[in-house]
Amino acid sequence: MTKTALLVIDAQELITTEKLYAFDSFIPNVRTLIAEARKKGVEVIYVRHDDGKGQSLSKGNTGFDIYSGFAPEAGERFFDKFVNSPFRDSGLLGYLHKKGVKRLIVTGLQTDYCIDATVKCGFEHGFEMIVPEYCNSTFDNEFMTAEQTCRYYNEFMWKNRYAKCVKMAEALDMIHNSDDMPKISRVNEPHIRRASEEDASRIAEILVFAKRMKYRSIFNDDAYSFGELQVLPVAKKYIESGFLNNMFLYDDGIVKGLIRIEKEEILELYVDHFFQGQGVGSELIKYAKENYSVNYLWTIEKNTDAVRFYEAHGFHLTDIKKYEEGTTEYLVMMKR
């Protein structure tokens, strides 16, 4: 079996519109591949195109982000590029090599620009390139209609030259039979996994007692520590807010710690008081650094234990501060 990744190229809000060829097939097909890849442990990687300052498709402008129908889950990697090829000066190529990826399933926009460059450059870099049907699209141009363009590249230019152009069923079979499925861990073997609703009460328990132990002496607010901060309301909040969607747990038969990630930020990292000093926090932060693009976090300035911990793991204090909401205490930003 072959280590596989699913690429979603330039499917950004500005250009993912109903004017695309076969829009009604393109959208559900790509959604299906993303959903199945996540189920089977195949990494979904996003690429965004930046035309540069002053252009409509530029970072910071409305429409630059990934199309909402394909939106990344917390922790999923994305790379920005300034040329048609996603492999040039974006960090993607080195990341794929580090992860041992050999096969790329390519989806996204636009067929005659960045998808063409992705297929051909990926082939040159030695990847097995897979192009599923109706998973890339484009607009009319001055030489061909969008339909003619898509047929030209998918049925003639790439097929049997640079890529395997396959039916959806075959692409899904590749996902289902890749070697990316997480290995089943033995009881008591450290394992980091995504949280689910069934974990909510245990997560809340860790959060409540860790916050009482760490923050009571800083905030001196017993009304919060022993009033508002209760296991059942916290569990309900984390389910209803969607926080569990981007949370990962250290679970070796007992859930001992948690980390919550959003894009490049570590939002929370807590370890059960009874299991501190056993390397649980170190394993969680190592997992975040190796698998996601985390590069900053906020922590309470007076929580010197946390500051020292993050410094030991490659984060450094900055001069950026802000108030913790509803308090007179500062949060400080730490960056890698």
Backbone hydrogen bonds, N-H to C=O, Kabsch-Sander energy under -0.5 kcal/mol:
donor,donor_aa,acceptor,acceptor_aa,energy
5,A,103,R,-1.9
6,L,43,E,-2.9
7,L,5,A,-0.6
7,L,105,I,-3.1
8,V,45,I,-2.6
9,I,7,L,-0.6
9,I,107,T,-2.8
10,D,8,V,-0.5
10,D,47,V,-2.1
12,Q,10,D,-2.2
13,E,65,D,-2.8
14,L,63,G,-2.4
15,I,12,Q,-1.0
16,T,12,Q,-1.7
17,T,15,I,-1.5
20,L,17,T,-1.7
21,Y,138,T,-2.2
23,F,20,L,-1.2
25,S,22,A,-1.7
26,F,22,A,-2.9
27,I,23,F,-2.3
29,N,25,S,-2.0
30,V,26,F,-2.3
31,R,27,I,-2.3
32,T,28,P,-2.4
33,L,29,N,-2.2
34,I,30,V,-2.5
35,A,31,R,-2.6
36,E,32,T,-2.6
37,A,33,L,-2.5
38,R,34,I,-2.2
39,K,35,A,-1.9
40,K,36,E,-2.0
41,G,37,A,-0.6
41,G,38,R,-0.8
42,V,37,A,-2.3
43,E,4,T,-0.6
45,I,6,L,-3.1
45,I,43,E,-0.5
46,Y,77,R,-2.5
47,V,8,V,-2.4
48,R,79,F,-2.6
50,D,81,K,-2.7
51,D,49,H,-0.5
51,D,57,L,-3.4
55,Q,52,G,-2.0
58,S,56,S,-1.6
61,N,58,S,-2.4
64,F,61,N,-1.7
67,Y,11,A,-3.4
70,F,67,Y,-2.1
71,A,68,S,-1.1
76,E,73,E,-2.2
79,F,46,Y,-2.4
81,K,48,R,-2.4
88,R,85,S,-0.8
89,D,87,F,-0.7
95,Y,91,G,-1.8
96,L,92,L,-2.7
97,H,93,L,-2.2
98,K,94,G,-2.4
99,K,95,Y,-2.0
100,G,96,L,-0.6
100,G,97,H,-0.9
101,V,96,L,-2.2
102,K,3,K,-2.4
103,R,3,K,-2.2
104,L,128,E,-2.7
105,I,5,A,-2.6
106,V,104,L,-0.6
106,V,130,I,-3.0
107,T,7,L,-1.7
108,G,135,C,-2.6
109,L,9,I,-3.0
110,Q,137,S,-0.6
111,T,137,S,-1.7
113,Y,110,Q,-1.4
115,I,110,Q,-2.3
116,D,110,Q,-0.6
116,D,111,T,-0.8
117,A,113,Y,-2.0
118,T,114,C,-2.3
119,V,115,I,-2.7
120,K,116,D,-2.3
121,C,117,A,-2.7
122,G,118,T,-2.4
123,F,119,V,-1.9
124,E,120,K,-2.0
125,H,121,C,-1.8
126,G,123,F,-1.5
127,F,122,G,-2.3
128,E,102,K,-2.9
129,M,127,F,-0.7
130,I,104,L,-2.9
131,V,164,K,-2.9
133,E,166,V,-1.8
135,C,132,P,-1.1
137,S,108,G,-1.3
141,N,144,M,-2.8
149,T,145,T,-2.5
150,C,146,A,-2.6
151,R,147,E,-2.5
152,Y,148,Q,-2.5
153,Y,149,T,-2.3
154,N,150,C,-2.5
155,E,151,R,-2.3
156,F,152,Y,-1.0
157,M,152,Y,-2.9
158,W,153,Y,-2.6
159,K,153,Y,-0.6
160,N,163,A,-1.6
161,R,158,W,-2.3
162,Y,158,W,-1.8
163,A,158,W,-2.0
164,K,129,M,-2.7
165,C,163,A,-0.7
166,V,131,V,-1.7
166,V,164,K,-0.8
171,A,167,K,-2.0
172,L,168,M,-2.8
173,D,169,A,-1.9
174,M,170,E,-1.9
175,I,171,A,-1.8
176,H,172,L,-2.7
177,N,173,D,-1.5
178,S,175,I,-1.2
179,D,2,T,-0.7
188,N,252,D,-1.2
189,E,186,R,-2.3
193,R,191,H,-0.5
193,R,249,L,-2.0
195,A,247,M,-2.6
199,D,196,S,-1.8
200,A,197,E,-1.8
203,I,199,D,-2.7
204,A,200,A,-2.6
205,E,201,S,-2.1
206,I,202,R,-2.2
207,L,203,I,-2.6
208,V,204,A,-2.9
209,F,205,E,-2.0
210,A,206,I,-2.3
211,K,207,L,-2.5
212,R,208,V,-2.0
213,M,209,F,-2.2
214,K,210,A,-2.4
215,Y,211,K,-2.8
216,R,211,K,-0.5
216,R,212,R,-1.2
219,F,215,Y,-2.9
220,N,216,R,-2.2
225,S,221,D,-2.6
226,F,222,D,-2.7
227,G,223,A,-0.6
228,E,223,A,-1.4
229,L,224,Y,-2.8
230,Q,228,E,-1.6
234,V,230,Q,-2.0
235,A,231,V,-2.7
236,K,232,L,-2.4
237,K,233,P,-2.5
238,Y,234,V,-2.3
239,I,235,A,-1.7
240,E,236,K,-2.7
241,S,237,K,-2.3
242,G,238,Y,-0.5
242,G,239,I,-0.7
243,F,238,Y,-0.7
244,L,238,Y,-1.2
245,N,242,G,-1.6
246,N,243,F,-1.1
247,M,244,L,-1.3
248,F,259,I,-3.1
249,L,193,R,-3.4
250,Y,257,G,-2.2
251,D,191,H,-3.3
251,D,249,L,-0.7
252,D,254,I,-1.6
256,K,250,Y,-2.5
256,K,254,I,-0.7
257,G,250,Y,-0.9
258,L,270,Y,-2.7
259,I,248,F,-2.4
260,R,268,E,-2.6
261,I,246,N,-2.5
262,E,265,E,-2.5
265,E,262,E,-2.4
266,I,296,Y,-2.1
267,L,260,R,-2.6
267,L,265,E,-0.8
268,E,260,R,-1.3
270,Y,258,L,-1.9
272,D,256,K,-3.0
275,F,272,D,-2.1
276,Q,273,H,-1.0
278,Q,275,F,-1.0
283,E,279,G,-2.1
284,L,280,V,-2.1
285,I,281,G,-2.4
286,K,282,S,-2.2
287,Y,283,E,-2.2
288,A,284,L,-2.1
289,K,285,I,-2.3
290,E,286,K,-2.2
291,N,287,Y,-1.9
292,Y,288,A,-1.9
294,V,288,A,-0.6
294,V,292,Y,-0.5
295,N,264,E,-3.2
296,Y,264,E,-1.6
297,L,334,M,-2.0
298,W,266,I,-0.6
299,T,332,V,-2.1
301,E,330,Y,-2.5
303,N,300,I,-1.8
304,T,302,K,-2.0
307,V,303,N,-2.0
308,R,304,T,-2.5
309,F,305,D,-2.2
310,Y,306,A,-2.7
311,E,307,V,-2.3
312,A,308,R,-2.1
313,H,309,F,-0.6
313,H,310,Y,-0.8
314,G,311,E,-1.6
315,F,310,Y,-2.5
316,H,335,K,-3.0
318,T,333,M,-2.1
322,K,331,L,-2.0
324,E,329,E,-3.0
327,T,324,E,-2.1
331,L,322,K,-3.9
332,V,299,T,-3.1
333,M,320,I,-2.2
334,M,297,L,-2.9
335,K,316,H,-2.4
336,R,295,N,-2.3
